[in-house]
């Protein structure tokens, strides 16, 4: 019987595959929503941080987004080329680079206001499930990152 047949896929029992597949599915919804804005998902994350926190240093963005400088720098360069952000050395600390939204970058916030609700609808889970899932995912991230670091890899 089809209904009682156990899934024999070697991936069926791998939590990491479920995380990967869910991430790809959600990212594909983001792609559809962000393409009209000309943003990629990582660029959208940078913009979200700047919309909510205001001016930030590159270091603050690296920490908030859990990215390395080599990944963030090209993102910022593309956002700057589009006229959405400006980067400049801080006068009080020449080693620190500030990232500031331009008028166009601030205006894009209104254009992207529909994205969070659309993503929530696409996920098909309620607020309580989201909160529980976030807790589990954050715990996984912390533990796996610490384990990677202990094994000599790059931690979270």
N, C-alpha and C positions, 0 to 999 in steps of 0.2 A: 504494500500500500504506500502511496506517495506521501500521505500525511504523517506516517510513522517512521519514514526512512530518515536515518540520522545523516546529517551533512558529513560527507567524507572528505571534504576539501581540507588539504593540509593547513590552510589559512583560517579555517572556521573557529579554531580554538585560540588563536593568537590575538590577545588584546591589542598588541602594537599594530596589527593590521586593521582592526576596527578603528583605532585612533587615526591611522593614516587615511583610511577610506572616508571617515567622517570629515577630517580636515579638508581633503580634496573636494568633497561635496559642498561643504560650506564655502570654501574658497571659490568654487565655480559660481555660486550664487552671487558672491561679492563681485566677481568679474562682470557679470551681467549688469549689476547695479552701478559699478564704478566706471565701466567703459564710457558711458556718456559724459562723465566728468573728466575723462582722460587720466584717471588715476589707476595705479596698480594697488593691490591689497597692501603691500608694505608701505607704499607712499601714503595711502589712506591712514594707516596707523600713525605715521609721523604727523600728518595733519591733525588727527584726533588729539594727539598729545598737545600739540601747539594750540589748538582751539580751546582745550580745557585748561591748560597750565599757563598759556601765554609764552612769552619769550623764554627760551631754554638754551642751555649750552649744549654743544655736541655731546659732551660727557653725560649730561643728564638724560639726553635722548638715548644714548647707548645703554644706560642703566635701565631706563623705563621700558625700552623696547626689547631688551635682552638680545641686542645685536652687537657685533663687533664693529670697530671703526671702518674696517675695509668693506663691510656690507652697507653701513649707513652712509658713508661719504658719497658713493654714486647716486643713492636715492636723493640726498640733499642737493647734489649737483643738478639732477634732472628737475627737481622741484624749483630750484633757483632759475634754471633756464626757461621754465614755463612762467616765471614771474610770480610764483606763489609764496616764495620765501626769499629772504636775504640772509647771507652769512657775513659776519664781520668780527674782527678781533675785538674783544672787550677792552675798553680803555683802562679799566682798573686791573686787568690781568691779561697781558699780551699773549699768554700761552693758551688762553681760553677763547673759543669761538662761539659767539652767540648766534642763534638761529631765530629770526624774527619773521612773522607773517607780514606779507605785503597787503595792500588793500584788496587785491584780487584773491589772495589767500584767505583773508577774513570773509570776503563775500562768498567764497565757495562753501563755507559752513552752512549757509542757508540752502544751497543747492544739494547738499549731502544730508540734510536733516531727515529725510525719509529712510535712509539706509538702515539704521538700527532696528526700526520697527519691521521693515521688510525682511531683515535677517531673522528676527525673532519669529515671524510668521513662517518662514521657510524651514526653520528647525523643527517645528511641530512639538515643542515642549513648553510647559508652563513655567512661570517664574520660580516656583519651588524646585522644580526639576533642574532648572538652570543653576540655581544657587547650589544645589547638592552636587551637580556635575562639576561646577567650577571648583568646589572644595576638593573633590577627588582629583581633578586634573592638576590643581596647584600642588597638592601633596605628591602626586606622581612626578611632576616637574622638579620639585625640590629634592626628592629622594634620588631620582634618576640622575639629576645634575650633580649631586654630591657623589654618587657612585662613580659617574664618569670621571669626575675630578680625582677621586681616590685611585682610579685605575690608570691615571695618567692622561686622560683625555681632557677635552675642554668641558668644564661644568657649566651649569646654567647661571 
